[in-house]
Structures are given as structure tokens and as C-alpha cells.
Amino acid sequence: MIVQAENDEVVDKSMAPEIRDIATQLNLPVDFFIVKGALHFECMSYREFPGWVSTFVEDSVTRVER
């Protein structure tokens, strides 16, 4: 799971999409989210964040069980 802050002041904007693309090329599961208007450390306090994490973990466990 990759969460990118739209206004990230720590990580360059090109980094998250590059990581996503490499993971996809390696057939790794990737959920990619952009938090509109957020700075780097604001992502984890975004209202939708816990749901993204729960869904990603659930999907990952399901894939392993198959």
C-alpha cells in the first residue's frame, strides 16, 4: 500500500508512482492512494486512512490463503 501526500514536503512527488510501477512490474499487489491537500505527516490522520489499511491487510491475507 502506498499513500502519497499531494503536498508532500519530505518525499519527491515522483517517488511514490515510481515505486508503484516497479511493484506492479514485479507482480506485487499495490493499492495506491493520494491524500488531496495533505503534507507528509498528515496522511495517517486522514479520515479514510484506517479503511485503506484494513482493506489492504484483508486483501493481502486473502491472497496468501489461496
C-alpha positions as CSV (number, residue, x, y, z in Angstrom):
1,M,0.0,0.0,0.0
2,I,1.3,3.4,-1.0
3,V,-0.2,6.6,0.3
4,Q,1.1,9.8,-1.3
5,A,0.6,13.2,0.2
6,E,-0.4,15.6,-2.5
7,N,1.7,18.4,-1.0
8,D,4.4,16.2,0.5
9,E,7.3,18.4,1.7
10,V,9.5,15.4,2.5
11,V,9.3,12.9,-0.4
12,D,9.5,14.0,-4.0
13,K,6.2,13.6,-5.9
14,S,7.7,11.2,-8.5
15,M,8.9,8.7,-5.9
16,A,5.5,7.0,-5.0
17,P,4.4,6.5,-8.6
18,E,7.9,5.0,-9.4
19,I,7.6,2.6,-6.5
20,R,4.1,1.6,-7.6
21,D,5.3,1.0,-11.2
22,I,8.2,-1.2,-10.0
23,A,6.0,-3.2,-7.7
24,T,3.5,-3.7,-10.5
25,Q,6.2,-4.9,-12.9
26,L,7.2,-7.4,-10.2
27,N,3.6,-8.6,-9.9
28,L,3.4,-7.3,-6.3
29,P,0.0,-6.2,-5.1
30,V,-0.2,-2.4,-4.8
31,D,-3.0,-0.2,-3.5
32,F,-2.2,3.4,-4.3
33,F,-3.9,6.4,-2.7
34,I,-3.3,10.2,-2.9
35,V,-4.4,12.3,0.0
36,K,-5.5,15.6,-1.5
37,G,-4.0,18.7,0.0
38,A,-2.0,16.8,2.7
39,L,1.5,17.3,3.9
40,H,3.7,14.2,4.5
41,F,2.7,13.5,8.1
42,E,-0.9,14.4,7.7
43,C,-1.7,11.2,5.7
44,M,-2.1,8.9,8.7
45,S,-4.6,11.2,10.3
46,Y,-6.7,11.4,7.1
47,R,-10.3,10.0,7.8
48,E,-10.0,7.3,5.1
49,F,-6.6,6.0,6.1
50,P,-7.7,3.3,8.6
51,G,-10.1,1.8,6.0
52,W,-7.3,1.7,3.4
53,V,-5.1,-0.1,5.8
54,S,-7.8,-2.6,6.8
55,T,-8.7,-3.4,3.2
56,F,-5.1,-3.8,2.1
57,V,-4.4,-6.2,5.0
58,E,-7.5,-8.2,4.4
59,D,-6.8,-8.5,0.7
60,S,-3.2,-9.5,1.4
61,V,-4.3,-12.2,3.9
62,T,-6.8,-13.5,1.4
63,R,-4.1,-13.7,-1.3
64,V,-1.8,-15.7,1.0
65,E,-4.6,-18.1,2.0
66,R,-5.3,-19.0,-1.7
